[in-house]
Amino acid sequence: MTVPSLTLNDQTTIPQFGLGVWQVPPQECERVVTDALELGYRHIDTAQMYANEQAVGAAIAKSGLPRDELYVTTKLNNNVHEPARAKQSLEESLERLGLDRVDLFLIHWPLPTRYGGDYVSTWQALIELREAGLTRSIGVSNFQPAHLDTIVEATDVLPAVNQIEVHPYFANEEARAATLRHGALVESWSPLGQGGGELTDPVVTAIADRHGKTPAQVLLRWQIDRGDIVFPKSMHRERLAENAALFDFALSSDDVAAISALDRGEAGRCGPNPDVFDWIPA
């Protein structure tokens, strides 16, 4: 598998395609990550909230792959936004992952209605964690344009990425545009939607038929062609292989435009709205 690498604004590089392990149960996660690594995946995206970091670490250790061939992301849980707790939480993540650093550490949600609306001090904590060498790069997830503006204006430090919900029925263009305006790259979560119908949409299936590809491959390629980073989840080895078969075809500009025209705006959102989402685990 030959996956393009993109250069982040801190001059590090990131594979444009990888494996996401959201909702992969810990008891299945080691097998799934092992299958992915055997198939040539080198980018793994997990999070403290997913409760499967230890399984990811076990699969990495078992693989025997050199550390510099792997790209590992984890994310700060919603209950540890205070700076001192953020540092401790990353140290605990590294222990679970069996690593001395991650490649990318993200604030998982801005939580603007929690912590007195202070996500700037959390961002400052991530800056210090990068300076301490516990992560190569830092970024955010689910940040709206105003959230991005706030942290950049307060610290003059740009996030390397903003990981946001993006799929054809919810292109999230305002957040994408703000992310790119700040020199960050977009990482798409739920790139295939969440059962909303994109995989059976007639526009998508017609494009897939023309290219001799599956609808999932077309949706992932649409995001690759737009410059986004994708890491779809699957627990099945054959689907992992299928998802990775993206780099032997390209969509036409008309294909990209047709898929982009499926955007339903806010009505197409599957996940929580970051402006009001305030869940904190017990």
Steps between C-alpha positions, in 0.01 A plus 500: 500500500639838398330774700576868434649699787395859563715766662351665807557862597763393755695338213435144614322261264188287541367210289182612326328167565483276805284304741259649751404288800199690634245251636738206451459304826826450692467122475491526118732795449834319517390262224365782283816710531717193439305426179537861388874509563542171312310653207734800491320758712746723685271768647284414805254747654376426852392705803489480877120502472504183286646290787707291257844662514648199676379269223647734238831493686495120520450472124780747434737309728408168340553638148873554549481801269756778553350789697588751230283310250186554708281805555293488819238753608312516828265760645440669834193377684230749595550453875868604508507845341676664795868547401651283774253220434560526124870432551435207729244358257748502211762331715242232582412466131866449414524226762195325357631536145851387595651810336724782616310751289203518263517661161186709549304597811163673464247673722208269427218755552513874578219479764428875487227470767730319746809607696377858499532502122878476534647276234792742447683376810447144377654597167790663685550172687530314168758753382705421809459125445641541151790703636564222754527244218198293600340561159646608170197698388190645663158578366132514575185309421145626450607865520267750338635813327460715814681240712791498256517878492504515880793265559710645219441859609584412861817299437621571145538121465319332214353154538647254253159345427134536582324163507134563414194319373509500119307286253294580188175573684685723748797660326553736797639762264507788746719307744712364213557851365596636843739209554675559170506875560704435813746286306379174655394187316157342525462149638160349423320286752204285393615543139240245386220653707322303770230314314363819350476361149812626324612146414176434313446848358439470123758769424767309691408157368502627140850643544613176663366297208683720249831451681450133586533585869279469806297795631721503812813529288344786305404691815849460646660602171278811489656613826852400400463702179389804702813475713344366821652228719278193548510196728186291459420230754433136424524187711520270196829424327346490152340840552827640633663390175215645295513836678871526428463440124465870424816592323459335160222730377397864517169676478434754229424859593138431401492200737633711787249776427209254482586346836557842657154606380345236729573719805192549717656750736415472869222252422761252387701505823521159670696584813458762774526870427831619657345831604277325754652156557600479866517129591762412758560134591457396860 
